[in-house]
Amino acid sequence: HHLKLNPSKTELLFIPSTTGPHRDLAISFGNSLITQTEDARSLGVILDGQLSFSAHIANLTRSCRFLLHNIRRVRPFLSQEATQLLVQSLVISRLDYCNSLLAGLPLRAIGPLQLVQNAAVRLIFNLPKFTHVTPLLRSLHWLPVVTRIRFKTLMPTKPRMDQRLRTLWQ
């Protein structure tokens, strides 16, 4: 029941306040010295000192595009339903993983994730690159990425709101 750290996998990320000075930190750990990094990975999410998540979004976009590329290679042998199942399980699940951390980021930061979702929709319907995707998103009952983030962030409050409404109407 003791926590054991692996010095080769341990990262130190300092997130300064906006008014505080920038510090160069290092921690001595066993025979190793752990120095401050620009970004650190925790549970598959890449955090940076400014909490802009730019490295995380770039990495997520890259891995999703790679998956879409591989699905596109086998797309001629798949039905639309099979393609949708593959895209949802491999790509959309990645877009949804920990996306509530991205709440409040500017649209330009989240834009690459929306482009991935748009490419996924076009792949499911086997349509060209510049096809308009809004009606296709609706037909799949998918929310745009920004709305998915907002929905996921607000969902935990729904049971509490339902309880409050029931007490108000009694």
N, CA, C and O atoms as a DFTB+ gen file, in Angstrom:
680 C
 N C O
     1  1       0.808      -1.204       0.000
     2  2       0.000       0.000       0.000
     3  2       0.848       1.263       0.000
     4  3       0.389       2.338       0.386
     5  1       2.081       1.115      -0.436
     6  2       2.954       2.277      -0.481
     7  2       3.095       2.748      -1.923
     8  3       3.182       1.948      -2.854
     9  1       3.114       4.054      -2.077
    10  2       3.280       4.646      -3.394
    11  2       4.738       4.530      -3.808
    12  3       5.638       4.935      -3.073
    13  1       4.957       3.983      -4.971
    14  2       6.305       3.835      -5.480
    15  2       6.414       4.584      -6.799
    16  3       5.679       4.287      -7.740
    17  1       7.314       5.542      -6.878
    18  2       7.486       6.345      -8.078
    19  2       8.632       5.812      -8.914
    20  3       9.651       5.357      -8.393
    21  1       8.446       5.877     -10.205
    22  2       9.491       5.503     -11.153
    23  2      10.160       6.799     -11.608
    24  3       9.546       7.577     -12.339
    25  1      11.398       7.047     -11.195
    26  2      12.042       8.327     -11.540
    27  2      12.155       8.576     -13.039
    28  3      12.153       9.728     -13.472
    29  1      12.253       7.512     -13.841
    30  2      12.380       7.728     -15.282
    31  2      11.063       8.154     -15.919
    32  3      11.061       8.707     -17.019
    33  1       9.941       7.905     -15.241
    34  2       8.634       8.283     -15.779
    35  2       8.012       9.472     -15.045
    36  3       6.936       9.936     -15.423
    37  1       8.669       9.962     -14.013
    38  2       8.131      11.056     -13.219
    39  2       8.446      12.386     -13.889
    40  3       9.579      12.635     -14.302
    41  1       7.423      13.241     -13.993
    42  2       7.592      14.555     -14.609
    43  2       7.181      15.628     -13.620
    44  3       6.281      15.420     -12.805
    45  1       7.831      16.756     -13.690
    46  2       7.530      17.878     -12.814
    47  2       7.023      19.029     -13.684
    48  3       7.726      19.519     -14.567
    49  1       5.804      19.440     -13.416
    50  2       5.198      20.541     -14.157
    51  2       4.831      21.628     -13.168
    52  3       4.098      21.380     -12.210
    53  1       5.332      22.818     -13.392
    54  2       5.037      23.953     -12.526
    55  2       4.058      24.858     -13.261
    56  3       4.331      25.321     -14.368
    57  1       2.906      25.102     -12.627
    58  2       1.898      25.988     -13.212
    59  2       1.887      27.260     -12.375
    60  3       1.290      27.296     -11.299
    61  1       2.550      28.308     -12.872
    62  2       2.667      29.533     -12.070
    63  2       1.366      30.333     -12.085
    64  3       0.556      30.224     -13.006
    65  1       1.192      31.132     -11.049
    66  2       0.080      32.069     -11.068
    67  2       0.433      33.171     -12.058
    68  3       1.588      33.305     -12.464
    69  1      -0.558      33.952     -12.442
    70  2      -0.299      34.993     -13.445
    71  2       0.600      36.091     -12.894
    72  3       1.297      36.761     -13.656
    73  1       0.590      36.282     -11.579
    74  2       1.390      37.359     -10.992
    75  2       2.712      36.866     -10.423
    76  3       3.617      37.665     -10.183
    77  1       2.832      35.572     -10.207
    78  2       4.036      35.028      -9.577
    79  2       5.199      34.937     -10.532
    80  3       5.020      34.924     -11.750
    81  1       6.405      34.874      -9.968
    82  2       7.599      34.743     -10.815
    83  2       7.713      33.314     -11.343
    84  3       7.209      32.370     -10.735
    85  1       8.376      33.178     -12.468
    86  2       8.623      31.861     -13.056
    87  2       9.806      31.247     -12.320
    88  3      10.855      31.878     -12.189
    89  1       9.643      30.043     -11.849
    90  2      10.700      29.388     -11.089
    91  2      11.247      28.203     -11.870
    92  3      10.516      27.497     -12.566
    93  1      12.540      28.008     -11.737
    94  2      13.199      26.843     -12.296
    95  2      13.328      25.828     -11.172
    96  3      14.162      25.993     -10.281
    97  1      12.516      24.782     -11.203
    98  2      12.487      23.820     -10.114
    99  2      13.172      22.526     -10.508
   100  3      13.192      22.140     -11.677
   101  1      13.730      21.869      -9.510
   102  2      14.294      20.534      -9.676
   103  2      14.157      19.820      -8.340
   104  3      14.331      20.417      -7.277
   105  1      13.846      18.550      -8.410
   106  2      13.688      17.742      -7.201
   107  2      14.634      16.567      -7.298
   108  3      14.680      15.863      -8.306
   109  1      15.383      16.370      -6.236
   110  2      16.279      15.221      -6.208
   111  2      15.484      14.042      -5.661
   112  3      14.834      14.138      -4.620
   113  1      15.550      12.926      -6.387
   114  2      14.733      11.759      -6.078
   115  2      15.595      10.522      -6.231
   116  3      15.907      10.110      -7.349
   117  1      15.984       9.923      -5.105
   118  2      16.883       8.779      -5.167
   119  2      18.212       9.208      -5.769
   120  3      18.859      10.131      -5.273
   121  1      18.609       8.545      -6.825
   122  2      19.848       8.897      -7.522
   123  2      19.596       9.806      -8.712
   124  3      20.535      10.149      -9.430
   125  1      18.347      10.205      -8.938
   126  2      18.043      11.028     -10.108
   127  2      17.587      12.418      -9.699
   128  3      17.134      12.661      -8.580
   129  1      17.729      13.296     -10.642
   130  2      17.268      14.662     -10.482
   131  2      16.112      14.879     -11.452
   132  3      16.268      14.727     -12.663
   133  1      14.955      15.235     -10.910
   134  2      13.773      15.467     -11.744
   135  2      13.669      16.965     -11.978
   136  3      13.489      17.742     -11.040
   137  1      13.785      17.363     -13.246
   138  2      13.726      18.780     -13.589
   139  2      12.358      19.119     -14.168
   140  3      11.599      18.246     -14.588
   141  1      12.082      20.374     -14.175
   142  2      10.805      20.883     -14.673
   143  2      10.685      20.644     -16.174
   144  3      11.655      20.803     -16.915
   145  1       9.478      20.256     -16.622
   146  2       9.238      20.049     -18.046
   147  2       8.228      21.075     -18.549
   148  3       7.500      21.686     -17.766
   149  1       8.198      21.251     -19.851
   150  2       7.228      22.170     -20.466
   151  2       5.814      21.608     -20.413
   152  3       4.846      22.347     -20.233
   153  1       5.705      20.286     -20.572
   154  2       4.398      19.653     -20.498
   155  2       4.555      18.270     -19.872
   156  3       5.623      17.661     -19.930
   157  1       3.472      17.792     -19.278
   158  2       3.488      16.496     -18.607
   159  2       2.243      15.722     -19.006
   160  3       1.189      16.303     -19.269
   161  1       2.381      14.402     -19.045
   162  2       1.263      13.537     -19.415
   163  2       0.704      12.903     -18.149
   164  3       1.441      12.353     -17.331
   165  1      -0.612      12.992     -18.008
   166  2      -1.296      12.355     -16.895
   167  2      -2.590      11.748     -17.409
   168  3      -3.441      12.456     -17.948
   169  1      -2.742      10.440     -17.245
   170  2      -3.924       9.710     -17.704
   171  2      -4.210       9.946     -19.184
   172  3      -5.369       9.987     -19.596
   173  1      -3.155      10.102     -19.982
   174  2      -3.319      10.280     -21.417
   175  2      -3.570      11.705     -21.856
   176  3      -3.729      11.965     -23.049
   177  1      -3.609      12.633     -20.917
   178  2      -3.830      14.044     -21.243
   179  2      -2.510      14.776     -21.053
   180  3      -1.839      14.611     -20.034
   181  1      -2.144      15.583     -22.037
   182  2      -0.895      16.346     -21.956
   183  2      -1.221      17.728     -21.398
   184  3      -1.966      18.500     -22.003
   185  1      -0.649      18.024     -20.233
   186  2      -0.848      19.320     -19.573
   187  2       0.368      20.193     -19.822
   188  3       1.495      19.701     -19.874
   189  1       0.139      21.490     -19.978
   190  2       1.253      22.429     -20.097
   191  2       1.105      23.503     -19.031
   192  3       0.063      23.606     -18.385
   193  1       2.136      24.290     -18.852
   194  2       2.166      25.297     -17.799
   195  2       1.116      26.381     -17.918
   196  3       0.743      26.981     -16.910
   197  1       0.625      26.652     -19.122
   198  2      -0.403      27.676     -19.318
   199  2      -1.802      27.077     -19.361
   200  3      -2.783      27.812     -19.479
   201  1      -1.909      25.755     -19.266
   202  2      -3.180      25.030     -19.376
   203  2      -3.919      25.376     -20.663
   204  3      -5.144      25.492     -20.683
   205  1      -3.147      25.539     -21.739
   206  2      -3.754      25.811     -23.042
   207  2      -4.134      24.518     -23.752
   208  3      -4.928      24.544     -24.693
   209  1      -3.584      23.396     -23.322
   210  2      -3.841      22.072     -23.888
   211  2      -3.486      21.990     -25.370
   212  3      -3.983      21.109     -26.072
   213  1      -2.640      22.889     -25.852
   214  2      -2.299      22.884     -27.275
   215  2      -1.549      21.612     -27.675
   216  3      -1.798      21.062     -28.748
   217  1      -0.643      21.142     -26.832
   218  2       0.076      19.902     -27.143
   219  2      -0.874      18.708     -27.116
   220  3      -0.755      17.799     -27.938
   221  1      -1.807      18.710     -26.184
   222  2      -2.780      17.617     -26.096
   223  2      -3.668      17.587     -27.334
   224  3      -3.902      16.526     -27.912
   225  1      -4.158      18.749     -27.736
   226  2      -5.041      18.822     -28.904
   227  2      -4.279      18.413     -30.163
   228  3      -4.824      17.705     -31.010
   229  1      -3.037      18.848     -30.294
   230  2      -2.237      18.469     -31.466
   231  2      -1.994      16.961     -31.497
   232  3      -2.099      16.335     -32.552
   233  1      -1.673      16.384     -30.358
   234  2      -1.428      14.944     -30.287
   235  2      -2.706      14.155     -30.561
   236  3      -2.680      13.152     -31.274
   237  1      -3.812      14.605     -29.997
   238  2      -5.105      13.942     -30.204
   239  2      -5.521      14.025     -31.675
   240  3      -5.991      13.043     -32.250
   241  1      -5.348      15.179     -32.264
   242  2      -5.681      15.364     -33.677
   243  2      -4.840      14.440     -34.553
   244  3      -5.358      13.806     -35.473
   245  1      -3.554      14.366     -34.266
   246  2      -2.649      13.512     -35.032
   247  2      -3.064      12.044     -34.931
   248  3      -3.122      11.352     -35.947
   249  1      -3.350      11.563     -33.730
   250  2      -3.706      10.148     -33.575
   251  2      -5.056       9.839     -34.211
   252  3      -5.231       8.765     -34.785
   253  1      -6.018      10.764     -34.118
   254  2      -7.326      10.543     -34.746
   255  2      -7.219      10.550     -36.268
   256  3      -7.869       9.747     -36.938
   257  1      -6.415      11.441     -36.812
   258  2      -6.229      11.470     -38.269
   259  2      -5.572      10.184     -38.762
   260  3      -5.907       9.685     -39.837
   261  1      -4.644       9.652     -37.983
   262  2      -4.006       8.390     -38.333
   263  2      -5.046       7.265     -38.353
   264  3      -5.056       6.440     -39.266
   265  1      -5.912       7.238     -37.347
   266  2      -6.971       6.224     -37.309
   267  2      -7.924       6.377     -38.489
   268  3      -8.300       5.387     -39.116
   269  1      -8.315       7.612     -38.794
   270  2      -9.207       7.850     -39.930
   271  2      -8.550       7.405     -41.237
   272  3      -9.209       6.841     -42.111
   273  1      -7.261       7.660     -41.360
   274  2      -6.531       7.234     -42.562
   275  2      -6.589       5.711     -42.714
   276  3      -6.815       5.192     -43.807
   277  1      -6.381       5.011     -41.608
   278  2      -6.411       3.546     -41.664
   279  2      -7.817       3.015     -41.945
   280  3      -7.974       2.032     -42.669
   281  1      -8.829       3.652     -41.382
   282  2     -10.211       3.229     -41.655
   283  2     -10.553       3.504     -43.116
   284  3     -11.242       2.711     -43.758
   285  1     -10.067       4.631     -43.639
   286  2     -10.336       4.964     -45.047
   287  2      -9.748       3.899     -45.994
   288  3     -10.309       3.636     -47.058
   289  1      -8.642       3.304     -45.610
   290  2      -8.014       2.277     -46.455
   291  2      -8.889       1.027     -46.576
   292  3      -8.869       0.352     -47.605
   293  1      -9.661       0.718     -45.519
   294  2     -10.521      -0.473     -45.577
   295  2     -11.976      -0.113     -45.851
   296  3     -12.834      -0.994     -45.911
   297  1     -12.255       1.170     -46.017
   298  2     -13.629       1.650     -46.222
   299  2     -14.338       0.977     -47.398
   300  3     -15.531       0.697     -47.279
   301  1     -13.678       0.700     -48.526
   302  2     -14.384       0.053     -49.642
   303  2     -14.961      -1.316     -49.285
   304  3     -15.869      -1.797     -49.964
   305  1     -14.454      -1.939     -48.245
   306  2     -14.914      -3.273     -47.870
   307  2     -15.940      -3.244     -46.733
   308  3     -16.403      -4.293     -46.285
   309  1     -16.289      -2.049     -46.273
   310  2     -17.177      -1.911     -45.120
   311  2     -18.506      -1.291     -45.522
   312  3     -18.577      -0.488     -46.453
   313  1     -19.552      -1.673     -44.811
   314  2     -20.839      -1.008     -44.985
   315  2     -20.790       0.324     -44.231
   316  3     -19.857       0.585     -43.472
   317  1     -21.796       1.149     -44.449
   318  2     -21.863       2.427     -43.740
   319  2     -22.000       2.193     -42.237
   320  3     -21.389       2.909     -41.443
   321  1     -22.789       1.205     -41.842
   322  2     -22.992       0.916     -40.417
   323  2     -21.703       0.425     -39.762
   324  3     -21.383       0.823     -38.642
   325  1     -20.966      -0.436     -40.458
   326  2     -19.693      -0.936     -39.917
   327  2     -18.676       0.199     -39.796
   328  3     -17.925       0.272     -38.823
   329  1     -18.662       1.079     -40.792
   330  2     -17.749       2.227     -40.749
   331  2     -18.108       3.138     -39.586
   332  3     -17.228       3.619     -38.873
   333  1     -19.402       3.374     -39.395
   334  2     -19.840       4.224     -38.288
   335  2     -19.426       3.610     -36.952
   336  3     -18.966       4.324     -36.061
   337  1     -19.581       2.322     -36.810
   338  2     -19.200       1.643     -35.579
   339  2     -17.699       1.771     -35.319
   340  3     -17.282       2.040     -34.193
   341  1     -16.894       1.579     -36.355
   342  2     -15.443       1.734     -36.225
   343  2     -15.058       3.165     -35.846
   344  3     -14.245       3.383     -34.947
   345  1     -15.645       4.123     -36.534
   346  2     -15.320       5.532     -36.274
   347  2     -15.738       5.918     -34.862
   348  3     -14.989       6.600     -34.161
   349  1     -16.916       5.494     -34.436
   350  2     -17.372       5.846     -33.088
   351  2     -16.498       5.206     -32.022
   352  3     -16.158       5.844     -31.026
   353  1     -16.137       3.956     -32.228
   354  2     -15.374       3.270     -31.191
   355  2     -13.904       3.696     -31.157
   356  3     -13.300       3.719     -30.085
   357  1     -13.325       4.028     -32.296
   358  2     -11.906       4.363     -32.323
   359  2     -11.617       5.864     -32.291
   360  3     -10.665       6.293     -31.640
   361  1     -12.417       6.656     -32.977
   362  2     -12.103       8.080     -33.128
   363  2     -12.936       8.947     -32.181
   364  3     -12.389       9.734     -31.408
   365  1     -14.249       8.801     -32.246
   366  2     -15.118       9.668     -31.435
   367  2     -14.895       9.424     -29.948
   368  3     -14.974      10.357     -29.149
   369  1     -14.617       8.176     -29.569
   370  2     -14.335       7.896     -28.149
   371  2     -13.082       8.639     -27.687
   372  3     -13.013       9.080     -26.540
   373  1     -12.096       8.779     -28.566
   374  2     -10.892       9.545     -28.223
   375  2     -11.197      11.036     -28.108
   376  3     -10.674      11.716     -27.225
   377  1     -12.041      11.537     -29.000
   378  2     -12.412      12.950     -28.918
   379  2     -13.163      13.243     -27.617
   380  3     -13.040      14.330     -27.051
   381  1     -13.939      12.268     -27.154
   382  2     -14.736      12.468     -25.944
   383  2     -13.956      12.256     -24.658
   384  3     -14.353      12.761     -23.608
   385  1     -12.847      11.514     -24.721
   386  2     -12.101      11.195     -23.507
   387  2     -11.510      12.462     -22.878
   388  3     -10.719      13.160     -23.513
   389  1     -11.886      12.750     -21.662
   390  2     -11.399      13.900     -20.884
   391  2     -11.637      15.235     -21.588
   392  3     -10.920      16.201     -21.327
   393  1     -12.638      15.307     -22.482
   394  2     -12.831      16.558     -23.203
   395  2     -13.421      17.653     -22.327
   396  3     -13.401      18.818     -22.722
   397  1     -13.947      17.319     -21.146
   398  2     -14.454      18.363     -20.264
   399  2     -13.317      19.251     -19.756
   400  3     -13.563      20.369     -19.304
   401  1     -12.072      18.764     -19.827
   402  2     -10.928      19.607     -19.476
   403  2     -10.766      20.768     -20.453
   404  3     -10.147      21.780     -20.126
   405  1     -11.322      20.618     -21.649
   406  2     -11.189      21.642     -22.684
   407  2     -12.273      22.714     -22.593
   408  3     -12.284      23.653     -23.390
   409  1     -13.179      22.582     -21.632
   410  2     -14.253      23.566     -21.472
   411  2     -13.648      24.936     -21.195
   412  3     -12.743      25.072     -20.372
   413  1     -14.149      25.930     -21.877
   414  2     -13.682      27.286     -21.684
   415  2     -12.540      27.694     -22.595
   416  3     -12.158      28.864     -22.615
   417  1     -11.988      26.757     -23.350
   418  2     -10.938      27.132     -24.295
   419  2     -11.554      27.882     -25.479
   420  3     -12.718      27.659     -25.810
   421  1     -10.792      28.759     -26.114
   422  2     -11.333      29.465     -27.275
   423  2     -11.619      28.504     -28.430
   424  3     -11.022      27.432     -28.524
   425  1     -12.537      28.903     -29.299
   426  2     -12.924      28.060     -30.430
   427  2     -11.752      27.738     -31.343
   428  3     -11.704      26.653     -31.922
   429  1     -10.811      28.658     -31.483
   430  2      -9.667      28.399     -32.359
   431  2      -8.793      27.272     -31.814
   432  3      -8.099      26.603     -32.580
   433  1      -8.822      27.058     -30.507
   434  2      -8.046      25.967     -29.918
   435  2      -8.729      24.626     -30.156
   436  3      -8.061      23.615     -30.370
   437  1     -10.055      24.619     -30.118
   438  2     -10.827      23.386     -30.274
   439  2     -11.094      23.088     -31.751
   440  3     -11.512      21.981     -32.089
   441  1     -10.865      24.039     -32.612
   442  2     -11.115      23.886     -34.047
   443  2     -10.536      22.629     -34.676
   444  3     -11.236      21.972     -35.446
   445  1      -9.282      22.259     -34.383
   446  2      -8.743      21.035     -34.987
   447  2      -9.542      19.779     -34.634
   448  3      -9.630      18.854     -35.441
   449  1     -10.118      19.744     -33.442
   450  2     -10.932      18.589     -33.060
   451  2     -12.228      18.551     -33.856
   452  3     -12.719      17.475     -34.199
   453  1     -12.785      19.728     -34.150
   454  2     -13.989      19.779     -34.980
   455  2     -13.676      19.320     -36.394
   456  3     -14.490      18.644     -37.023
   457  1     -12.511      19.680     -36.893
   458  2     -12.111      19.228     -38.227
   459  2     -11.980      17.706     -38.280
   460  3     -12.313      17.090     -39.293
   461  1     -11.500      17.100     -37.201
   462  2     -11.407      15.640     -37.133
   463  2     -12.802      15.033     -37.162
   464  3     -13.049      14.062     -37.878
   465  1     -13.713      15.608     -36.381
   466  2     -15.083      15.090     -36.366
   467  2     -15.724      15.228     -37.749
   468  3     -16.421      14.321     -38.204
   469  1     -15.490      16.353     -38.412
   470  2     -16.028      16.547     -39.758
   471  2     -15.472      15.502     -40.732
   472  3     -16.210      14.955     -41.550
   473  1     -14.167      15.230     -40.637
   474  2     -13.555      14.215     -41.497
   475  2     -14.138      12.833     -41.201
   476  3     -14.319      12.023     -42.111
   477  1     -14.427      12.569     -39.936
   478  2     -15.019      11.281     -39.552
   479  2     -16.411      11.113     -40.158
   480  3     -16.765      10.035     -40.635
   481  1     -17.190      12.184     -40.133
   482  2     -18.538      12.133     -40.715
   483  2     -18.462      11.892     -42.215
   484  3     -19.212      11.080     -42.757
   485  1     -17.565      12.593     -42.879
   486  2     -17.418      12.405     -44.334
   487  2     -16.972      10.982     -44.668
   488  3     -17.380      10.417     -45.683
   489  1     -16.137      10.415     -43.811
   490  2     -15.684       9.048     -44.032
   491  2     -16.842       8.058     -43.875
   492  3     -16.967       7.117     -44.659
   493  1     -17.672       8.267     -42.882
   494  2     -18.815       7.365     -42.672
   495  2     -19.725       7.365     -43.892
   496  3     -20.162       6.309     -44.348
   497  1     -20.008       8.554     -44.419
   498  2     -20.911       8.664     -45.564
   499  2     -20.177       8.553     -46.904
   500  3     -20.801       8.620     -47.963
   501  1     -18.855       8.384     -46.856
   502  2     -18.030       8.225     -48.057
   503  2     -18.207       9.402     -49.021
   504  3     -18.477       9.228     -50.210
   505  1     -18.046      10.601     -48.464
   506  2     -18.249      11.828     -49.232
   507  2     -16.925      12.575     -49.412
   508  3     -15.977      12.354     -48.659
   509  1     -16.863      13.469     -50.425
   510  2     -15.627      14.223     -50.666
   511  2     -15.300      15.207     -49.533
   512  3     -16.121      15.483     -48.658
   513  1     -14.085      15.715     -49.589
   514  2     -13.507      16.536     -48.526
   515  2     -14.300      17.801     -48.195
   516  3     -14.376      18.184     -47.028
   517  1     -14.885      18.448     -49.183
   518  2     -15.516      19.742     -48.935
   519  2     -17.033      19.663     -48.808
   520  3     -17.712      20.676     -48.968
   521  1     -17.569      18.500     -48.528
   522  2     -19.008      18.336     -48.332
   523  2     -19.415      18.969     -47.010
   524  3     -18.718      18.830     -46.005
   525  1     -20.549      19.666     -47.018
   526  2     -21.073      20.297     -45.806
   527  2     -21.535      19.209     -44.838
   528  3     -22.263      18.301     -45.238
   529  1     -21.117      19.290     -43.559
   530  2     -21.355      18.181     -42.639
   531  2     -22.475      18.397     -41.618
   532  3     -22.871      17.442     -40.950
   533  1     -22.992      19.603     -41.475
   534  2     -24.007      19.845     -40.444
   535  2     -25.213      18.927     -40.578
   536  3     -25.627      18.345     -39.576
   537  1     -25.806      18.764     -41.775
   538  2     -26.936      17.839     -41.868
   539  2     -26.527      16.388     -41.581
   540  3     -27.323      15.604     -41.065
   541  1     -25.295      16.044     -41.914
   542  2     -24.816      14.692     -41.656
   543  2     -24.633      14.451     -40.160
   544  3     -24.946      13.370     -39.661
   545  1     -24.123      15.461     -39.441
   546  2     -24.009      15.361     -37.988
   547  2     -25.382      15.137     -37.358
   548  3     -25.542      14.312     -36.458
   549  1     -26.363      15.885     -37.848
   550  2     -27.731      15.725     -37.330
   551  2     -28.278      14.335     -37.607
   552  3     -28.930      13.742     -36.748
   553  1     -28.021      13.813     -38.792
   554  2     -28.548      12.485     -39.127
   555  2     -27.908      11.394     -38.263
   556  3     -28.532      10.365     -38.004
   557  1     -26.673      11.613     -37.817
   558  2     -26.012      10.658     -36.919
   559  2     -26.351      10.917     -35.445
   560  3     -25.991      10.127     -34.572
   561  1     -27.046      12.029     -35.180
   562  2     -27.368      12.464     -33.817
   563  2     -26.092      12.760     -33.023
   564  3     -25.992      12.435     -31.840
   565  1     -25.125      13.381     -33.694
   566  2     -23.883      13.792     -33.066
   567  2     -23.907      15.293     -32.834
   568  3     -24.361      16.052     -33.691
   569  1     -23.428      15.716     -31.697
   570  2     -23.270      17.140     -31.422
   571  2     -21.896      17.588     -31.904
   572  3     -20.954      16.796     -31.892
   573  1     -21.763      18.851     -32.329
   574  2     -20.430      19.377     -32.646
   575  2     -19.543      19.322     -31.400
   576  3     -20.050      19.258     -30.280
   577  1     -18.242      19.347     -31.588
   578  2     -17.288      19.140     -30.499
   579  2     -17.508      20.122     -29.347
   580  3     -17.542      19.708     -28.189
   581  1     -17.657      21.407     -29.642
   582  2     -17.840      22.396     -28.569
   583  2     -19.106      22.086     -27.781
   584  3     -19.110      22.202     -26.555
   585  1     -20.161      21.700     -28.452
   586  2     -21.410      21.375     -27.784
   587  2     -21.283      20.077     -26.996
   588  3     -21.879      19.949     -25.927
   589  1     -20.517      19.112     -27.503
   590  2     -20.264      17.864     -26.770
   591  2     -19.568      18.165     -25.449
   592  3     -19.904      17.595     -24.411
   593  1     -18.591      19.072     -25.503
   594  2     -17.859      19.449     -24.289
   595  2     -18.808      20.106     -23.293
   596  3     -18.795      19.773     -22.108
   597  1     -19.626      21.032     -23.768
   598  2     -20.566      21.718     -22.894
   599  2     -21.576      20.725     -22.301
   600  3     -21.886      20.785     -21.111
   601  1     -22.078      19.822     -23.130
   602  2     -23.035      18.815     -22.681
   603  2     -22.424      17.933     -21.597
   604  3     -23.057      17.666     -20.575
   605  1     -21.186      17.479     -21.826
   606  2     -20.525      16.610     -20.870
   607  2     -20.250      17.336     -19.557
   608  3     -20.289      16.727     -18.489
   609  1     -19.975      18.621     -19.636
   610  2     -19.708      19.412     -18.444
   611  2     -20.980      19.643     -17.634
   612  3     -20.944      19.656     -16.403
   613  1     -22.102      19.825     -18.326
   614  2     -23.354      20.132     -17.637
   615  2     -24.129      18.898     -17.169
   616  3     -24.983      19.015     -16.291
   617  1     -23.855      17.734     -17.727
   618  2     -24.621      16.533     -17.383
   619  2     -24.612      16.184     -15.896
   620  3     -25.653      15.766     -15.387
   621  1     -23.508      16.328     -15.171
   622  2     -23.555      15.996     -13.741
   623  2     -24.518      16.867     -12.939
   624  3     -24.937      16.471     -11.852
   625  1     -24.874      18.034     -13.448
   626  2     -25.795      18.904     -12.714
   627  2     -27.258      18.537     -12.946
   628  3     -28.129      18.988     -12.202
   629  1     -27.543      17.726     -13.965
   630  2     -28.924      17.402     -14.296
   631  2     -29.679      16.703     -13.162
   632  3     -30.793      17.126     -12.854
   633  1     -29.139      15.659     -12.524
   634  2     -29.898      15.033     -11.438
   635  2     -30.231      16.005     -10.312
   636  3     -31.325      15.949      -9.750
   637  1     -29.315      16.878      -9.984
   638  2     -29.552      17.869      -8.937
   639  2     -30.648      18.840      -9.365
   640  3     -31.505      19.196      -8.557
   641  1     -30.630      19.270     -10.620
   642  2     -31.668      20.183     -11.107
   643  2     -33.028      19.491     -11.119
   644  3     -34.035      20.105     -10.764
   645  1     -33.070      18.228     -11.521
   646  2     -34.339      17.489     -11.500
   647  2     -34.880      17.399     -10.091
   648  3     -36.083      17.551      -9.875
   649  1     -34.003      17.153      -9.124
   650  2     -34.416      17.063      -7.726
   651  2     -34.961      18.401      -7.243
   652  3     -35.977      18.441      -6.548
   653  1     -34.299      19.490      -7.604
   654  2     -34.769      20.823      -7.207
   655  2     -36.136      21.134      -7.818
   656  3     -37.013      21.680      -7.148
   657  1     -36.310      20.781      -9.101
   658  2     -37.586      21.035      -9.756
   659  2     -38.711      20.238      -9.105
   660  3     -39.820      20.747      -8.947
   661  1     -38.435      18.994      -8.726
   662  2     -39.463      18.171      -8.066
   663  2     -39.867      18.789      -6.737
   664  3     -41.052      18.810      -6.402
   665  1     -38.887      19.301      -5.964
   666  2     -39.225      19.910      -4.675
   667  2     -39.968      21.219      -4.854
   668  3     -40.811      21.570      -4.028
   669  1     -39.671      21.946      -5.919
   670  2     -40.382      23.201      -6.181
   671  2     -41.840      22.963      -6.546
   672  3     -42.707      23.747      -6.160
   673  1     -42.123      21.891      -7.283
   674  2     -43.466      21.639      -7.761
   675  2     -44.313      20.819      -6.796
   676  3     -45.486      20.567      -7.071
   677  1     -43.753      20.407      -5.690
   678  2     -44.541      19.636      -4.706
   679  2     -45.332      20.517      -3.799
   680  3     -46.042      20.022      -2.923
